[in-house]
């Protein structure tokens, strides 16, 4: 598993950390031995994949791709024409102490969004269980084939209405960051003499190209797509779609509450922004999946590595992740929800098995 995840993540150490968070290792010696084995497997797999990837149809996540995406966003908040573009998000955010308290509130909000996702997953599961209970007594073929057809049709309609819900999320994360945040509305232009900006596309820098309604609709649409696909037999993960859900939430919040444009637009002497867009992006992308996936450290480091956040900038992200994780998992709410769902699902699966057996007996 460490080898497989070492190819999946663009940083092999996260595969080791993820497995250690999910595995119960009661003895210290077992933990040390596991670190060695997992690390070697992850490094070898990553090195092998990184070498053969250019000759495959897969896409590598590297700094060149990230630089190109971030260059298209613009260099707002800086008076220099060129700098390391991969540090764009970190450069737009100066840490202040009050952001720790704000991160607690963001973590609570992300936990509420994750709870909505859990409810959506449970509702979709119950809907498709009832569909199967109606179809399996008629025919095993209908019970097996019709639910995926219905699910695929629903996902296709959602994708047509909300294109940013297509796929796991890596395709649409750069466009959301570029067009969803108010500090990335226009392309600032730089000259040798003075700093100028081109605001012809959207004068006033009030909102991004993506409206709040589109972002919120895409967020809930992504929840529905995830719930449908998980209960129709489709393959896919649950972590990366939630990172995109967090990006939708951060973009919607930034258009109303972000202070980037007010304080940091081309003014190096201005006070630091209390609620920068970069902080919202980092906190929401990590805190939404951390609410009910028990890998808070892995998710926290994933976002920090992706956006090159600095030392003090990791503090609000970590606070938001732990707050969100505590609200659902630490409070016991998550355990109670899954226990009740497991009991209902077991009874439903028993009914489905009985319906399949009765159909087979009739044949």
C-alpha positions as CSV (number, residue, x, y, z in Angstrom):
1,X,0.0,0.0,0.0
2,X,2.8,2.4,0.8
3,X,4.3,1.7,-2.7
4,X,1.0,2.4,-4.4
5,X,0.4,5.6,-2.5
6,X,4.0,6.6,-3.1
7,X,3.1,6.8,-6.8
8,X,-0.2,8.6,-6.1
9,X,1.2,11.4,-4.0
10,X,3.8,13.8,-5.5
11,X,5.7,13.6,-2.2
12,X,6.4,10.0,-1.1
13,X,6.7,10.7,2.7
14,X,2.9,11.4,2.8
15,X,2.1,7.7,1.9
16,X,4.1,6.6,5.0
17,X,2.4,9.1,7.2
18,X,-1.0,8.2,6.0
19,X,-0.5,4.5,6.7
20,X,0.9,5.2,10.1
21,X,-2.1,7.3,10.9
22,X,-4.5,4.6,9.8
23,X,-2.6,1.6,11.4
24,X,-2.6,0.6,15.0
25,X,1.0,0.0,16.1
26,X,1.0,-0.5,19.9
27,X,4.8,-1.0,20.3
28,X,7.4,1.6,19.6
29,X,9.7,-1.0,18.0
30,X,6.9,-1.9,15.5
31,X,6.5,1.7,14.7
32,X,10.2,2.2,14.0
33,X,10.4,-0.9,11.9
34,X,7.2,0.1,10.0
35,X,8.7,3.5,9.2
36,X,11.8,1.9,7.6
37,X,9.8,-0.6,5.5
38,X,7.1,1.9,4.4
39,X,9.7,4.6,3.5
40,X,11.8,2.3,1.3
41,X,8.7,1.0,-0.5
42,X,7.4,4.5,-1.0
43,X,10.7,5.9,-2.3
44,X,11.3,3.0,-4.7
45,X,7.8,3.2,-6.1
46,X,8.0,7.0,-6.5
47,X,11.4,6.8,-8.2
48,X,10.2,4.1,-10.6
49,X,7.0,6.0,-11.4
50,X,8.8,9.3,-11.8
51,X,11.2,7.7,-14.3
52,X,8.6,5.9,-16.5
53,X,5.8,8.5,-16.3
54,X,6.9,10.5,-19.4
55,X,6.4,7.4,-21.5
56,X,2.9,6.7,-20.2
57,X,-0.5,8.5,-20.6
58,X,-0.3,9.6,-17.0
59,X,0.2,13.2,-15.9
60,X,3.0,14.2,-13.6
61,X,2.5,16.8,-10.8
62,X,5.6,18.9,-10.8
63,X,6.7,22.5,-10.3
64,X,6.6,23.3,-14.0
65,X,2.9,22.7,-14.2
66,X,2.3,24.5,-11.0
67,X,4.4,27.5,-12.0
68,X,2.4,27.7,-15.3
69,X,-0.9,27.6,-13.5
70,X,0.1,30.2,-10.9
71,X,1.7,32.5,-13.5
72,X,-1.7,32.6,-15.2
73,X,-3.3,33.7,-11.9
74,X,-1.1,36.9,-11.7
75,X,1.3,38.3,-9.2
76,X,-1.1,40.4,-7.1
77,X,0.4,41.9,-4.0
78,X,3.9,42.2,-5.4
79,X,5.7,45.1,-7.1
80,X,8.2,42.8,-8.8
81,X,7.7,41.3,-12.3
82,X,9.3,38.0,-11.6
83,X,9.7,35.8,-8.5
84,X,9.3,32.1,-7.7
85,X,5.8,31.6,-8.9
86,X,5.3,28.4,-6.9
87,X,5.4,30.5,-3.8
88,X,2.5,32.7,-4.9
89,X,0.1,31.6,-2.2
90,X,2.7,31.9,0.5
91,X,3.7,35.4,-0.6
92,X,0.2,36.7,-0.4
93,X,-0.2,35.7,3.3
94,X,1.5,37.2,6.3
95,X,0.7,35.5,9.6
96,X,-0.8,37.4,12.5
97,X,-1.9,36.0,15.8
98,X,-5.6,36.7,15.3
99,X,-5.7,34.2,12.4
100,X,-5.5,31.4,15.0
101,X,-8.9,32.3,16.4
102,X,-10.3,32.8,12.9
103,X,-9.0,29.3,12.0
104,X,-11.1,27.8,14.8
105,X,-14.2,29.3,13.2
106,X,-13.2,28.1,9.8
107,X,-12.7,24.6,11.2
108,X,-16.2,24.6,12.6
109,X,-17.6,25.7,9.3
110,X,-15.7,23.0,7.5
111,X,-17.0,20.4,9.9
112,X,-20.6,21.6,9.1
113,X,-19.8,21.2,5.4
114,X,-18.4,17.7,6.0
115,X,-21.6,16.8,7.9
116,X,-23.6,17.9,4.9
117,X,-21.4,15.6,2.8
118,X,-22.0,12.7,5.2
119,X,-25.8,13.2,5.0
120,X,-25.6,13.3,1.2
121,X,-23.6,10.1,1.1
122,X,-26.1,8.4,3.5
123,X,-29.2,9.7,1.5
124,X,-27.7,8.4,-1.8
125,X,-27.0,5.0,-0.3
126,X,-30.5,4.7,1.1
127,X,-32.0,5.7,-2.3
128,X,-30.1,3.1,-4.2
129,X,-30.7,0.4,-1.6
130,X,-34.4,1.0,-2.1
131,X,-34.0,0.9,-5.9
132,X,-32.2,-2.4,-5.6
133,X,-34.9,-3.8,-3.3
134,X,-37.5,-3.0,-5.9
135,X,-35.5,-4.5,-8.8
136,X,-33.9,-7.6,-7.5
137,X,-37.2,-9.4,-6.8
138,X,-38.1,-8.8,-10.5
139,X,-34.7,-9.8,-12.0
140,X,-31.1,-10.1,-10.8
141,X,-30.0,-8.5,-14.1
142,X,-32.2,-5.4,-13.5
143,X,-31.0,-5.1,-10.0
144,X,-27.4,-5.2,-11.1
145,X,-27.5,-3.1,-14.3
146,X,-30.2,-0.4,-13.7
147,X,-28.7,1.3,-10.6
148,X,-25.3,2.1,-12.3
149,X,-27.3,3.4,-15.3
150,X,-29.4,5.7,-13.1
151,X,-26.3,6.8,-11.3
152,X,-24.4,7.5,-14.5
153,X,-27.3,9.5,-15.9
154,X,-27.6,11.6,-12.7
155,X,-23.8,12.3,-12.6
156,X,-23.9,13.2,-16.3
157,X,-26.7,15.7,-15.8
158,X,-24.9,17.3,-12.9
159,X,-21.7,17.6,-14.9
160,X,-23.6,19.2,-17.7
161,X,-25.2,21.8,-15.4
162,X,-22.0,22.3,-13.3
163,X,-18.9,21.4,-15.3
164,X,-16.5,21.9,-12.4
165,X,-17.9,18.8,-10.8
166,X,-16.3,16.6,-13.4
167,X,-13.6,14.2,-12.2
168,X,-11.8,14.0,-8.9
169,X,-10.8,17.7,-8.9
170,X,-7.3,18.1,-10.0
171,X,-8.4,19.6,-13.4
172,X,-10.5,22.4,-11.9
173,X,-8.5,23.4,-8.9
174,X,-6.3,25.9,-10.8
175,X,-9.4,27.5,-12.5
176,X,-11.2,27.8,-9.2
177,X,-8.2,29.5,-7.7
178,X,-7.8,31.8,-10.7
179,X,-11.4,32.9,-11.2
180,X,-12.9,32.3,-7.8
181,X,-10.8,34.5,-5.5
182,X,-11.1,38.3,-5.5
183,X,-7.3,38.7,-5.4
184,X,-7.0,36.9,-8.7
185,X,-9.6,38.8,-10.8
186,X,-7.3,40.6,-13.3
187,X,-3.8,40.2,-14.6
188,X,-1.7,42.9,-13.0
189,X,0.9,44.3,-15.4
190,X,4.4,45.5,-14.4
191,X,6.6,48.1,-15.9
192,X,10.1,49.3,-15.1
193,X,8.8,52.6,-13.8
194,X,5.6,52.0,-11.9
195,X,3.1,49.3,-10.9
196,X,-0.1,49.4,-12.9
197,X,-3.1,47.1,-13.1
198,X,-5.6,46.3,-15.8
199,X,-9.0,46.2,-14.3
200,X,-10.9,46.4,-17.5
201,X,-12.3,42.9,-17.1
202,X,-13.9,43.6,-13.7
203,X,-13.5,47.1,-12.4
204,X,-13.5,47.5,-8.6
205,X,-12.3,44.0,-7.8
206,X,-15.5,43.3,-6.0
207,X,-16.0,39.6,-7.0
208,X,-14.3,37.0,-9.1
209,X,-15.4,35.7,-12.4
210,X,-17.1,32.7,-10.7
211,X,-20.1,33.9,-8.7
212,X,-20.8,32.7,-5.2
213,X,-23.9,30.9,-6.4
214,X,-21.9,29.0,-9.0
215,X,-19.3,28.0,-6.4
216,X,-21.9,26.9,-3.8
217,X,-23.9,25.0,-6.4
218,X,-20.7,23.3,-7.6
219,X,-19.8,22.4,-4.0
220,X,-23.2,20.7,-3.3
221,X,-23.2,19.2,-6.8
222,X,-19.8,17.6,-6.1
223,X,-21.2,16.2,-2.9
224,X,-24.1,14.6,-4.9
225,X,-21.7,13.2,-7.6
226,X,-19.5,11.7,-4.9
227,X,-22.5,10.2,-3.1
228,X,-24.0,8.7,-6.2
229,X,-20.7,7.3,-7.5
230,X,-19.8,5.7,-4.2
231,X,-23.2,3.8,-4.2
232,X,-23.4,2.8,-7.8
233,X,-20.3,0.7,-8.1
234,X,-18.2,3.4,-9.7
235,X,-14.5,3.6,-8.8
236,X,-12.8,6.6,-7.3
237,X,-11.4,8.1,-4.1
238,X,-13.0,10.3,-1.5
239,X,-10.0,12.5,-0.4
240,X,-9.3,14.6,-3.5
241,X,-12.9,15.5,-4.3
242,X,-13.2,16.8,-0.8
243,X,-10.1,19.0,-1.3
244,X,-12.0,20.6,-4.3
245,X,-15.1,21.0,-2.2
246,X,-12.9,22.9,0.3
247,X,-11.6,25.1,-2.5
248,X,-15.2,25.9,-3.6
249,X,-16.0,26.9,0.0
250,X,-12.8,29.0,0.3
251,X,-13.5,30.8,-2.9
252,X,-17.1,31.6,-1.9
253,X,-16.0,32.9,1.5
254,X,-13.1,34.9,0.1
255,X,-15.5,37.0,-2.1
256,X,-17.3,38.2,1.0
257,X,-14.7,38.2,3.8
258,X,-11.2,38.3,2.3
259,X,-9.2,41.4,2.9
260,X,-6.4,40.8,0.3
261,X,-7.6,43.5,-2.1
262,X,-8.2,46.1,0.6
263,X,-4.8,45.9,2.2
264,X,-2.3,44.1,0.0
265,X,-2.9,45.2,-3.6
266,X,0.4,46.6,-4.7
267,X,1.2,48.3,-1.4
268,X,4.2,46.8,0.5
269,X,3.7,49.2,3.4
270,X,0.1,48.2,4.1
271,X,-0.7,46.2,7.3
272,X,-1.1,42.4,6.8
273,X,-4.4,41.1,5.8
274,X,-6.4,39.6,8.7
275,X,-8.2,37.0,6.5
276,X,-6.2,36.5,3.3
277,X,-7.5,34.3,0.5
278,X,-4.5,32.0,0.8
279,X,-5.4,31.3,4.4
280,X,-9.0,30.5,3.4
281,X,-7.8,28.2,0.6
282,X,-5.3,26.3,2.8
283,X,-7.6,25.9,5.8
284,X,-10.7,24.8,3.9
285,X,-8.9,22.4,1.5
286,X,-7.5,20.6,4.5
287,X,-10.2,20.9,7.1
288,X,-13.2,19.7,5.0
289,X,-11.8,16.1,4.4
290,X,-10.2,16.1,7.9
291,X,-13.6,16.3,9.5
292,X,-14.3,12.6,9.0
293,X,-11.2,11.0,7.4
294,X,-8.9,10.1,10.3
295,X,-5.7,11.4,8.7
296,X,-5.4,15.0,9.9
297,X,-1.6,15.3,9.7
298,X,-1.5,13.9,6.2
299,X,-4.2,16.2,4.9
300,X,-2.5,19.2,6.7
301,X,0.9,18.5,5.1
302,X,-0.7,17.8,1.7
303,X,-2.1,21.3,1.5
304,X,1.1,22.8,2.9
305,X,3.3,21.0,0.4
306,X,0.9,21.8,-2.6
307,X,0.9,25.6,-1.9
308,X,4.4,26.0,-0.4
309,X,3.1,27.6,2.8
310,X,5.7,28.9,5.2
311,X,6.4,28.0,8.8
312,X,4.0,30.3,10.7
313,X,1.4,29.9,8.0
314,X,1.0,26.3,8.9
315,X,-0.4,27.2,12.3
316,X,-3.9,28.4,11.2
317,X,-4.1,25.4,8.8
318,X,-3.3,23.0,11.6
319,X,-5.7,24.7,14.0
320,X,-8.5,24.5,11.4
321,X,-7.8,20.8,10.7
322,X,-7.8,19.8,14.3
323,X,-10.9,21.8,15.1
324,X,-12.8,20.2,12.2
325,X,-11.5,16.8,13.1
326,X,-12.5,17.3,16.8
327,X,-16.1,18.5,15.9
328,X,-17.0,15.2,14.2
329,X,-14.5,12.5,15.1
330,X,-13.4,13.7,18.5
331,X,-16.9,14.4,19.7
332,X,-18.1,10.9,18.9
333,X,-20.7,12.1,16.4
334,X,-18.9,10.4,13.6
335,X,-18.8,7.1,15.4
336,X,-22.5,7.3,16.2
337,X,-23.5,8.2,12.7
338,X,-21.5,5.3,11.2
339,X,-22.7,2.8,13.8
340,X,-26.3,3.6,13.0
341,X,-25.7,3.6,9.3
342,X,-23.8,0.2,9.5
343,X,-26.8,-1.4,11.3
344,X,-29.3,-0.1,8.7
345,X,-27.1,-1.1,5.8
346,X,-26.6,-4.6,7.2
347,X,-30.3,-5.1,7.4
348,X,-30.8,-3.7,3.9
349,X,-28.0,-6.0,2.5
350,X,-29.7,-9.0,4.1
351,X,-32.9,-8.1,2.3
352,X,-31.1,-7.7,-1.0
353,X,-29.4,-11.1,-0.6
354,X,-32.8,-12.7,0.2
355,X,-34.3,-11.1,-2.8
356,X,-31.4,-12.4,-5.0
357,X,-31.8,-15.9,-3.6
358,X,-35.6,-15.9,-4.1
359,X,-35.1,-14.8,-7.7
360,X,-32.5,-17.5,-8.3
361,X,-34.9,-20.1,-6.8
362,X,-37.7,-19.1,-9.1
363,X,-35.4,-19.4,-12.1
